[in-house]
Amino acid sequence: MIFLTDHLKILNTYRLEEKKIWLSPPHMGGNELKYIQDAFDSNWISQYGLNIDEFEKKIEDYLGSNSFVTALSSGTAAIHLALKLLNVGENDFVICQSFTFVASANPILYEKAIPVFIDSEASTWNMCPNALEDAVKYCLQQGKKPKAIITVSLYGMPFMVDEILEISRRYEIPIIEDSAEALGSQYKNKLCGTFGDLSIISFNGNKIITTSGGGILISRTSFDKTRALYLATQAKENKDYYHHSEIGYNYRMSNISAGIGIGQLEVLEDRIQRRRNNHDFYQSVLKDFDEIKLFEEPNEDFFSNYWLNTVTIEGNNCIITKEKLKKIFSENNIETRYLWKPMHFQPLYKKYKFFGRDLSGTLFGSGLCLPSGSDLTDEDKDKIMDILMKIKI
């Protein structure tokens, strides 16, 4: 049984002036400055330069064949361009996972399209295939086939790839694979970022590796990569003067950011292993907690980078809650975060259709993200373990 006393002061062994343990901070590898200096030395510091070309090529090599990478200013920009490549427009249906960060859904509204939200299933917390098919049938009954399905690999856990792709192919609806959080994760030994008709990965500051801010769009053809690059650079046509026939965007990654990315790619495998070691740590600490459930890979087909380690508080007689657990960590200078609030709960999106049994709402109501940075030290882990042990009988 887990309990909280009325006197939480017993947990205040650690003081706020001590080092803060962050949820998922940037973790530099050491060589990033070399590539940044190369950009300065060559005076290519904006949206052109060798770092961008090399960064794209290295990721293409990492992901494998039929992966054509366009480096962009954010993962959000990548989703937006994916919708543009699929010709999504006003009043088109776009199906999207509800349990995700808002950036997965906002680009749908950029194009004045209509989002249709899908609940999670229990094994991966990602898009439920049954609810997805219900949504597709609903859209067809309205006289319009959805233009795209946006899947998410939440917290680094791959979605139910076989089941979702089967529905996508049967109804001939393209997949936009949002692997913002899943660089290095795999399903059946195939990397996330290679499953969608178009895929995206984020390099925001809190991701497994970072370019300070940025993302990539992964296309399956060189034609789509060329089109994406054109749209990402203000749709400037290939002339000696500035000539524009359609709306473009200022979405290209800078040469400096790409330099950071090259340095970060050198330590990617180390960062994945460190995050997975964090998961092993939490698995060991929480194994005797009946009410705190650690989110884990459902079977051997799934390989998660465990970008964030997450738990849910379960049981009818639990006195502890996610709010109280978060408060205890906060008082001890440790950052945690609630799970993503589902899109169908957000004021911005409450009016749109939702399909499922609201498992995502249940997860939001009971879950917490724990510190998972690749720079988590043994001292940090000891502090986290000490606090958890103090709330356990």
C-alpha positions in Angstrom: 0.0 0.0 0.0 1.1 3.6 -0.7 0.2 6.4 1.6 0.9 10.1 2.3 1.1 11.4 5.8 -0.2 14.8 6.8 3.4 15.8 7.3 5.2 15.8 3.9 8.1 17.6 5.6 9.8 14.2 6.2 10.4 14.2 2.4 12.2 17.5 2.5 15.7 16.1 3.0 16.9 17.8 -0.1 16.9 21.5 -0.4 15.9 23.7 -3.4 19.3 25.2 -3.6 20.7 21.9 -4.7 21.0 20.8 -8.3 17.7 20.5 -10.0 16.9 17.2 -11.7 15.2 18.1 -15.0 12.7 15.9 -16.9 14.6 15.7 -20.2 17.3 18.4 -20.7 19.6 18.8 -23.7 22.7 16.6 -23.4 25.6 17.8 -25.6 28.1 15.3 -26.9 31.2 17.6 -27.1 31.7 17.9 -30.9 28.8 20.2 -31.6 31.0 23.3 -31.4 33.3 22.0 -34.1 30.5 22.0 -36.6 29.1 25.3 -35.4 32.6 26.8 -35.8 32.7 25.4 -39.4 29.5 27.3 -40.1 31.0 30.5 -38.8 34.3 30.0 -40.6 32.6 29.5 -43.9 30.1 32.3 -43.1 27.2 30.0 -43.9 25.1 30.6 -40.8 21.6 30.8 -42.1 19.5 28.3 -44.2 22.2 27.2 -46.6 25.5 25.4 -46.0 27.3 22.1 -45.9 26.1 21.2 -42.4 22.5 21.0 -43.6 23.5 18.7 -46.5 25.6 16.5 -44.2 23.0 16.3 -41.5 20.3 15.2 -44.0 22.6 12.6 -45.6 23.6 11.1 -42.2 19.9 10.7 -41.2 19.1 9.2 -44.6 21.9 6.7 -44.1 20.7 5.9 -40.6 17.0 5.4 -41.6 17.9 3.4 -44.7 16.5 3.1 -48.2 13.6 5.2 -49.4 14.2 7.8 -46.7 14.6 11.3 -48.2 15.1 13.9 -45.5 14.4 17.6 -45.5 15.8 19.5 -42.5 13.3 22.0 -41.1 12.8 24.5 -38.3 10.5 22.2 -36.2 8.6 19.0 -36.2 5.4 21.0 -36.4 6.6 22.5 -39.7 7.3 19.0 -40.9 3.7 17.9 -40.2 2.4 21.0 -41.9 4.4 20.3 -45.0 3.3 16.7 -45.0 -0.3 17.9 -45.1 0.6 20.2 -47.9 2.2 17.4 -49.9 -1.0 15.4 -49.5 -3.0 18.3 -50.8 -5.0 18.6 -47.6 -7.3 21.6 -47.8 -10.4 23.3 -46.3 -13.0 21.0 -44.9 -11.0 17.8 -45.6 -11.0 15.2 -42.9 -7.7 14.4 -41.2 -7.7 11.6 -38.6 -5.3 12.2 -35.7 -4.4 10.5 -32.4 -5.9 12.4 -29.5 -3.3 11.4 -26.9 -0.4 13.6 -28.1 1.1 17.0 -27.9 -0.9 19.7 -29.6 1.7 20.1 -32.4 0.4 16.9 -34.0 -3.0 18.4 -34.5 -2.5 22.2 -35.0 -1.3 22.0 -38.6 -4.7 20.4 -39.5 -6.2 23.8 -38.5 -3.5 25.7 -40.4 -5.1 24.2 -43.6 -8.7 24.8 -42.4 -9.2 21.0 -42.5 -11.3 19.1 -40.0 -9.6 17.0 -37.3 -11.1 13.7 -36.3 -9.6 12.3 -33.1 -8.9 8.7 -32.2 -8.5 7.2 -28.7 -5.6 5.1 -27.5 -5.3 1.4 -26.9 -3.8 -0.1 -23.8 -0.7 -1.8 -25.0 1.1 1.1 -26.6 -1.1 4.1 -25.6 -1.2 5.0 -29.2 -3.9 5.0 -31.9 -6.6 2.3 -31.4 -7.1 0.4 -34.7 -10.8 -0.3 -33.9 -11.6 3.3 -33.2 -9.6 4.3 -36.3 -11.8 2.1 -38.5 -14.9 3.5 -36.9 -13.7 7.0 -37.7 -12.9 6.1 -41.3 -16.4 4.6 -41.8 -17.9 7.8 -40.2 -16.0 10.0 -42.7 -17.1 7.9 -45.6 -20.7 8.1 -44.5 -20.3 11.9 -44.6 -19.3 11.5 -48.2 -15.6 12.2 -47.8 -12.6 9.9 -47.4 -10.0 11.2 -45.0 -7.0 12.8 -46.6 -4.5 11.5 -44.0 -4.1 9.6 -40.8 -1.6 11.1 -38.3 -0.2 8.4 -36.1 2.0 9.1 -33.1 4.7 7.0 -31.3 4.1 8.4 -27.9 7.0 8.8 -25.4 9.1 6.8 -27.8 6.8 3.7 -28.0 6.0 2.6 -31.5 2.3 2.5 -32.5 0.5 -0.8 -33.6 2.2 -0.6 -37.0 0.8 -3.7 -38.6 -2.8 -3.0 -37.6 -2.8 0.7 -38.5 -1.0 0.2 -41.8 -3.5 -2.5 -42.8 -6.3 -0.1 -42.4 -4.4 2.6 -44.2 -3.8 0.4 -47.2 -7.3 -1.1 -47.3 -9.0 2.3 -47.4 -6.1 3.9 -49.4 -5.5 6.7 -46.9 -1.9 7.8 -46.5 -0.1 7.8 -43.1 1.7 10.8 -41.7 3.9 9.1 -39.0 4.6 11.5 -36.1 7.7 10.0 -34.6 8.7 13.3 -33.0 9.6 11.4 -29.8 10.7 8.1 -31.3 14.1 8.5 -33.0 15.8 5.2 -32.6 12.7 3.3 -31.6 11.8 0.2 -33.6 9.0 -2.1 -34.5 10.0 -5.6 -35.6 13.6 -4.3 -36.1 12.5 -1.5 -38.4 13.1 2.1 -37.3 10.4 4.6 -36.5 10.3 7.2 -39.1 10.2 4.6 -41.9 6.5 3.5 -41.6 4.6 6.4 -42.9 3.9 7.6 -46.4 5.5 10.7 -44.9 7.2 10.8 -41.5 8.5 13.4 -39.1 11.0 13.5 -36.2 11.6 16.4 -33.8 14.9 17.7 -32.5 13.5 20.1 -30.0 15.7 20.8 -26.9 14.0 18.1 -24.8 14.2 15.3 -27.4 16.6 12.4 -27.4 19.0 14.4 -29.5 18.6 18.1 -30.4 19.4 20.7 -32.9 18.3 23.4 -30.3 15.1 23.5 -32.2 14.2 21.7 -35.4 12.8 18.7 -37.1 12.8 16.7 -40.3 10.3 15.6 -42.9 11.0 12.1 -44.3 9.6 11.5 -47.7 9.6 8.2 -49.7 10.6 9.8 -53.0 13.1 12.4 -54.1 10.2 14.2 -55.8 8.4 14.8 -52.5 11.7 15.9 -50.9 12.2 18.5 -53.7 8.6 19.7 -53.3 9.1 19.9 -49.5 12.3 21.9 -49.8 10.6 24.3 -52.3 7.7 24.9 -49.9 10.1 25.3 -46.9 12.0 28.1 -48.7 9.2 30.4 -49.5 8.2 28.6 -52.7 10.8 30.5 -54.6 11.0 29.3 -58.2 14.3 28.6 -59.9 14.8 31.9 -61.6 17.4 34.7 -61.5 14.9 36.9 -59.7 12.4 36.3 -56.9 9.3 34.7 -58.5 6.5 33.1 -56.5 3.4 31.4 -57.8 2.1 29.9 -54.6 2.4 30.3 -50.8 5.6 29.1 -49.3 7.0 29.0 -45.7 10.1 30.0 -43.8 10.6 26.5 -42.5 14.2 25.6 -43.4 16.7 24.6 -40.6 19.7 26.8 -40.2 23.2 25.7 -41.0 24.2 26.3 -37.3 21.4 24.1 -36.0 22.3 21.4 -38.5 25.9 21.5 -37.1 24.6 20.9 -33.6 22.6 18.0 -35.1 25.7 16.4 -36.7 27.5 16.5 -33.4 24.4 15.0 -31.6 24.1 12.2 -34.2 27.6 11.0 -33.1 26.2 10.2 -29.7 22.7 9.0 -30.7 23.2 5.3 -29.8 24.7 6.2 -26.4 21.7 8.5 -25.7 19.3 5.7 -26.6 21.1 3.2 -24.3 21.2 5.7 -21.5 17.4 6.3 -21.7 16.8 2.6 -21.7 19.1 2.2 -18.7 16.9 4.8 -17.0 13.9 2.5 -17.7 15.8 -0.4 -16.1 16.4 1.7 -13.1 12.7 2.6 -12.7 11.7 -1.0 -13.3 13.9 -2.1 -10.5 12.7 0.6 -8.1 9.0 0.3 -8.8 8.8 -3.5 -9.0 7.3 -3.8 -5.5 4.9 -0.9 -5.9 1.5 -2.4 -6.6 -0.2 1.0 -7.3 2.5 2.6 -9.4 2.7 1.0 -12.9 5.6 1.7 -15.2 4.7 1.9 -18.9 6.7 -0.8 -20.7 7.1 -2.4 -24.1 4.1 -4.8 -24.7 6.2 -7.5 -26.3 9.5 -8.3 -28.2 8.2 -6.7 -31.4 8.5 -3.3 -29.8 11.8 -1.5 -29.0 11.3 1.9 -27.3 13.9 4.6 -26.9 12.1 5.4 -23.6 12.4 9.1 -24.4 10.3 9.6 -21.3 9.6 7.1 -18.6 6.0 7.3 -17.5 3.9 5.8 -14.7 0.2 5.5 -13.9 -1.3 5.4 -10.4 -3.7 2.6 -10.2 -6.0 0.9 -7.6 -9.3 1.9 -5.9 -7.7 2.4 -2.5 -4.8 4.6 -3.5 -4.3 7.6 -1.3 -1.5 8.9 -3.4 -2.4 10.7 -6.7 -0.5 12.0 -9.6 -0.9 15.5 -8.1 0.6 14.5 -4.8 3.4 12.5 -6.3 4.3 15.5 -8.5 4.2 17.8 -5.5 6.6 15.6 -3.5 9.1 15.6 -6.4 8.7 19.3 -6.9 9.4 20.0 -3.3 12.6 18.1 -3.7 13.7 20.0 -6.8 12.8 17.3 -9.2 10.9 18.0 -12.4 8.0 15.8 -13.4 5.2 16.4 -15.8 1.6 15.2 -16.3 0.9 13.0 -19.3 -0.3 14.8 -22.5 -3.8 16.1 -22.1 -5.8 14.5 -25.0 -6.8 16.8 -27.8 -10.5 16.0 -27.3 -10.2 17.5 -23.8 -8.6 20.7 -25.1 -10.9 23.8 -25.5 -9.5 24.4 -29.0 -10.6 20.9 -30.1 -13.6 20.0 -28.0 -16.1 20.5 -30.8 -14.5 17.9 -33.1 -15.5 14.2 -33.4 -13.8 11.7 -31.1 -13.9 7.9 -31.5 -13.0 5.5 -28.7 -13.7 4.6 -25.1 -11.6 7.5 -23.6 -8.7 5.4 -22.4 -6.5 8.4 -23.2 -8.6 10.4 -20.7 -8.1 7.8 -18.0 -4.3 7.8 -18.7 -4.2 11.6 -18.4 -6.1 11.4 -15.1 -3.6 9.0 -13.5 -0.3 9.4 -15.2 3.0 11.2 -14.7 6.3 11.5 -16.6 9.5 10.9 -14.5 13.0 12.4 -15.1 14.4 10.6 -18.1 17.4 12.6 -19.3 20.4 10.8 -20.8 22.5 12.8 -18.3 20.7 11.4 -15.3 23.5 10.5 -12.8 23.8 7.8 -10.2 23.4 10.5 -7.6 20.2 11.7 -9.3 18.9 8.1 -9.3 19.7 7.7 -5.6 17.8 10.8 -4.8 14.8 9.7 -6.8 14.9 6.2 -5.3 15.2 7.7 -1.8 12.0 9.8 -2.3 10.1 6.9 -3.7 11.1 4.6 -0.9 9.9 7.2 1.7 6.3 7.0 0.4 6.2 3.2 0.4 5.3 1.0 3.3 
